[in-house]
Amino acid sequence: MREHTADRTDTPAPAELRGDCGSCFGLCCVALPFARSADFAVDKDAGTPCANLRTDHRCGIHATLRERGFSGCTVYDCFGAGQRVSQVTFGGVDWRGGPPERGRGMFDVFPVVRQLHELLWYLTEALTLPAARPLHADLRRTLADTERLAGGTPGELAALDVAAHRQRVNVLLLRTSELVRAGARGRKKNRRNADLMGARLRGADLAGADLRGAYLIAADLTGADLRGADLIGADLRDAELTDADLTGAFFLTQPQVNAARGGPGTRLPDSVTRPVHWTAGG
């Protein structure tokens, strides 16, 4: 039996950091642009409602998105930004039927809150990592600051330099990563921002590796040991994770998992759920 490589206690992210489409005005289907590709069947401009969006803000082809060429929709998650902007920032007032400036305001603010909620996800997870205990006070302060920013008015959010805030948070998350990965056995592999697209990594020992921002598109990670690896920002689109062990992997988000391929033998942290399409052969 292989020894565990991460010192952590997995806990699910709070519900407010998971998308709740029933409480959102379909913002991701309107605010965001997409281009005709393997992920989307058509082009769509930012601020233009998707042709599949119904008047009740539900997707008209939700059950067949993959078959219709919209797999990009199935891997997306707003980290709860949609319901916050819809129900809190704009007080539950729909963009439909109102003045154009209301809709534009919602669509401009949504991507900002989405970024802040993603940071809230990482900071919340960092506080579950026992190895990062020396940083817990700083993490709590930064979490509170990020929550305060996310709760700003539409004007405050539109004026926010979210990139600068991300950079400040990233410094703290990097220190967290170093503390957590220090407990991994053997030599710590540094694959930060590495181009590993299509790489043959079957059975690779990547325990405790720094894979921050790595391009792992269509990489074969079958049976790979990714325990205790830092996966923040890693691009896992179509990466093969069958029988891979991601126990204790951290800063792994649901959209990353949704974009990858896996199976019943894939071991995941408790902070994410097994995608339905993994068992459906999609």
C-alpha positions in Angstrom: 0.0 0.0 0.0 1.3 3.4 -0.9 1.5 5.9 1.9 -0.6 9.0 1.8 1.2 12.2 0.8 -1.0 15.0 2.0 -1.7 16.3 5.5 -5.2 17.5 5.1 -8.9 17.0 6.1 -11.2 17.2 3.0 -14.5 19.1 3.6 -17.0 19.9 0.9 -17.1 23.6 -0.2 -20.0 25.5 1.2 -23.2 25.6 -0.9 -22.8 29.3 -1.6 -19.6 28.5 -3.6 -21.4 26.1 -5.9 -23.6 27.2 -8.8 -27.3 27.2 -8.1 -28.9 27.7 -11.5 -32.4 27.8 -10.0 -31.5 31.0 -8.2 -29.8 32.7 -11.1 -31.1 34.6 -14.1 -29.1 32.5 -16.6 -26.1 34.9 -16.3 -23.5 32.6 -17.7 -25.7 31.9 -20.7 -25.8 35.7 -21.5 -22.8 37.5 -20.0 -20.1 35.2 -21.4 -19.0 34.9 -25.0 -18.1 31.6 -26.7 -16.7 30.6 -30.0 -17.6 27.8 -32.3 -15.2 25.0 -31.4 -15.1 21.5 -29.9 -16.7 22.9 -26.8 -19.4 25.0 -28.4 -21.5 24.4 -31.6 -22.0 28.1 -32.4 -20.5 31.6 -31.8 -22.0 33.9 -29.2 -21.1 37.4 -28.2 -20.9 38.6 -24.6 -24.1 40.1 -23.4 -26.2 38.2 -26.0 -28.5 35.4 -24.7 -27.7 31.9 -25.9 -30.4 30.7 -28.3 -31.0 27.8 -26.1 -31.9 29.9 -23.0 -35.6 29.8 -22.2 -37.6 32.6 -20.8 -37.5 30.9 -17.3 -33.7 31.1 -17.5 -33.4 27.3 -17.9 -31.5 25.7 -20.7 -33.7 24.2 -23.4 -31.2 21.4 -24.3 -29.7 20.8 -20.8 -30.2 17.0 -21.1 -28.5 16.8 -24.4 -25.8 19.5 -24.2 -22.9 17.1 -25.1 -24.8 15.5 -27.9 -25.6 18.9 -29.4 -22.0 20.1 -29.3 -22.1 22.2 -26.1 -19.8 20.2 -23.8 -18.2 23.5 -22.7 -21.5 24.3 -20.8 -21.4 21.0 -19.0 -17.9 21.6 -17.4 -18.6 25.2 -16.4 -19.3 26.3 -12.8 -19.7 29.9 -11.6 -18.7 29.1 -8.0 -22.0 30.5 -6.9 -21.4 33.9 -8.5 -24.6 33.7 -10.6 -27.0 33.4 -7.7 -25.1 36.1 -5.7 -25.3 38.6 -8.5 -28.9 37.8 -9.3 -30.3 37.7 -5.8 -28.0 39.8 -3.7 -26.0 42.3 -5.8 -29.1 43.2 -7.9 -31.7 42.3 -5.2 -33.5 39.6 -7.2 -34.5 41.9 -10.0 -34.3 40.2 -13.4 -32.4 41.6 -16.3 -35.3 40.8 -18.7 -37.8 43.5 -19.2 -35.8 46.2 -17.5 -33.7 49.0 -18.8 -30.7 48.0 -20.9 -28.3 49.5 -18.4 -29.5 47.0 -15.7 -28.6 44.1 -17.9 -25.3 45.5 -18.9 -24.5 46.1 -15.3 -25.3 42.6 -14.3 -23.3 41.1 -17.2 -20.3 43.3 -16.4 -20.3 42.5 -12.7 -20.9 38.7 -13.1 -17.3 37.8 -14.3 -15.8 39.9 -11.5 -17.8 38.1 -8.8 -17.1 34.8 -10.4 -13.3 35.5 -10.0 -13.8 36.5 -6.4 -15.9 33.4 -5.6 -13.2 31.2 -7.2 -10.7 32.9 -4.8 -13.1 32.2 -1.9 -13.1 28.5 -2.9 -9.3 28.3 -2.8 -9.1 30.2 0.5 -11.8 28.1 2.1 -10.0 25.0 1.1 -6.7 26.3 2.3 -8.2 26.6 5.8 -8.9 22.8 5.8 -5.3 22.0 5.2 -3.6 21.3 8.6 -0.1 21.8 7.1 -1.1 25.4 6.4 -2.0 26.1 10.0 0.8 28.7 10.4 -1.0 30.7 7.7 -4.5 30.3 9.0 -4.8 33.7 10.5 -3.7 35.4 7.3 -6.0 33.1 5.3 -9.0 34.0 7.4 -8.2 37.8 7.1 -7.8 37.4 3.3 -11.0 35.3 3.1 -12.9 38.0 5.0 -11.5 40.7 2.7 -12.4 38.8 -0.4 -15.9 38.2 0.9 -16.3 41.9 1.6 -15.3 42.7 -2.0 -17.7 40.2 -3.4 -20.5 41.8 -1.4 -19.8 45.2 -2.9 -22.3 47.4 -4.8 -22.5 47.1 -8.6 -20.5 50.3 -8.9 -17.8 49.1 -6.5 -17.5 45.7 -8.3 -17.3 47.3 -11.7 -14.4 49.6 -10.5 -12.5 46.8 -8.7 -9.1 45.8 -9.8 -9.7 42.1 -9.5 -6.4 41.2 -11.1 -4.5 43.0 -8.4 -6.5 41.3 -5.7 -5.9 37.9 -7.3 -2.2 38.6 -7.2 -2.3 39.3 -3.5 -4.3 36.2 -2.8 -2.0 34.1 -5.0 1.0 35.0 -2.9 -0.7 33.5 0.1 -1.9 30.4 -1.8 1.6 29.8 -3.0 2.9 29.9 0.5 0.1 27.5 1.4 1.2 25.1 -1.4 4.8 25.1 -0.3 3.8 24.1 3.3 1.4 21.4 2.2 3.8 19.9 -0.4 6.7 19.9 2.0 5.2 16.8 3.6 5.2 14.8 0.4 7.6 11.9 0.1 10.6 12.0 -2.3 11.7 14.8 -4.6 9.1 17.4 -5.2 8.5 17.8 -9.0 8.1 21.3 -10.3 5.9 21.3 -13.4 4.4 24.8 -12.9 3.1 26.2 -16.2 4.6 23.2 -18.0 3.4 22.4 -21.5 2.3 18.7 -21.0 -0.4 18.7 -23.7 -0.9 15.1 -24.8 2.0 13.9 -22.6 2.3 10.2 -21.9 2.2 10.1 -18.1 0.7 6.7 -17.4 1.6 5.6 -13.9 3.7 8.8 -13.4 4.8 9.6 -9.9 3.5 13.2 -9.5 2.9 13.0 -5.7 3.4 16.4 -4.2 4.1 17.9 -7.6 3.7 21.6 -8.3 1.3 21.5 -11.3 0.1 25.1 -11.0 -1.1 26.3 -14.4 0.2 23.2 -16.2 -1.2 22.5 -19.6 -2.4 18.9 -19.3 -4.9 19.0 -22.1 -5.4 15.4 -23.4 -2.5 14.1 -21.3 -2.6 10.4 -20.4 -2.5 10.3 -16.6 -3.9 6.8 -16.4 -2.9 5.3 -13.0 -0.8 8.4 -12.2 -0.1 9.2 -8.6 -1.2 12.8 -8.0 -1.6 12.6 -4.3 -0.9 15.9 -2.6 -0.3 17.7 -5.9 -1.1 21.4 -6.3 -3.5 21.6 -9.3 -4.5 25.3 -9.1 -5.2 26.5 -12.6 -4.1 23.3 -14.3 -5.8 22.7 -17.6 -7.3 19.2 -17.4 -9.5 19.3 -20.5 -9.7 15.7 -21.9 -7.0 14.6 -19.6 -7.3 10.8 -18.9 -7.6 10.2 -15.2 -8.7 6.6 -15.2 -7.4 4.8 -12.1 -5.4 8.0 -11.2 -5.1 8.7 -7.5 -5.8 12.4 -6.6 -6.3 11.7 -2.9 -5.2 14.9 -1.1 -4.7 16.8 -4.3 -5.5 20.4 -3.5 -6.8 23.5 -5.2 -8.7 21.2 -7.6 -12.0 22.6 -8.7 -15.2 21.0 -10.0 -14.8 22.6 -13.5 -11.3 21.0 -13.8 -12.7 17.6 -12.9 -15.7 18.0 -15.2 -13.4 18.8 -18.1 -11.3 15.6 -17.6 -12.0 12.0 -18.3 -12.1 9.4 -15.6 -13.8 6.3 -14.3 -14.8 4.3 -11.3 -11.2 3.7 -10.3 -10.3 7.4 -10.2 -9.7 8.5 -6.6 -10.8 12.1 -6.0 -10.7 14.5 -3.0 -13.9 14.9 -1.1 -14.1 18.5 -2.1 -15.2 17.6 -5.6 -17.9 15.2 -6.9 -17.5 12.5 -9.6 -18.9 13.8 -12.9 -22.0 12.0 -14.2 -20.5 11.7 -17.7 -17.6 9.6 -16.4 -20.0 6.8 -15.7 -22.0 7.5 -18.8 -19.1 7.0 -21.1 -19.0 10.7 -22.1 
